[in-house]
């Protein structure tokens, strides 16, 4: 009697579905498996459609800070751009740099390294475009700093220029953008 009940218990015990000869796994059927080629002449994995997966450099769109510094702002700082930049600044930058831009954001307050002053009340530097051209700011947003994260995944290249325009026009009270010596040639900035 004991032996029989043991057999019953074993039979009813949960077990892997494929353990029984009559069970069939739905995965084992004639179908195209994920990432498998449907073309018999070209077996193996199908190539991904272009730009459907992240490719190095396509979000940041610049090699490093030095290369960014040389880029020229391709977006005119008109009302529309400044307004858009202000909207994006409020979302992405105020937590640290604050609404004022001086670095008094609530998150910034908690950081060991304080967010730097983005206005021209900056004691370290006054944002003279000769020393800190638009490309420098754009590069900082794209690449981030020691503590500051990169915003290249959140903001498109063009959106980053809008934020630069907002910084210049509003936070830096209309300080002229990129250095005048550079402004003669235009369009070398990579817009998306
Ligand atoms: C998580 C906090 C944080 C956020 C959010 C943030 N920053 Fe920063 N930022 C910093 C810190 C901290 C520094 C100081 C330098 C460093 O981290 O390397 C800095 C430095 C900078 C600098 C260099 C300033 C200088 O004087 O050279 C610029 C420009 C800048 N941030 C722009 C922005 C913009 C624009 C945004 C929004 C897209 C932004 N930051 C969002 C924390 C932040």
Boltz pocket constraint, residues with backbone or C-beta under 6 A from the ligand:
constraints:
  - pocket:
      binder: B
      contacts: [[A, 88], [A, 89], [A, 92], [A, 93], [A, 94], [A, 95], [A, 96], [A, 97], [A, 107], [A, 108], [A, 111], [A, 113], [A, 114], [A, 115], [A, 116], [A, 117], [A, 118], [A, 136], [A, 137], [A, 140], [A, 141], [A, 144], [A, 145], [A, 146], [A, 147], [A, 148], [A, 149], [A, 151], [A, 163]]
      max_distance: 6.0
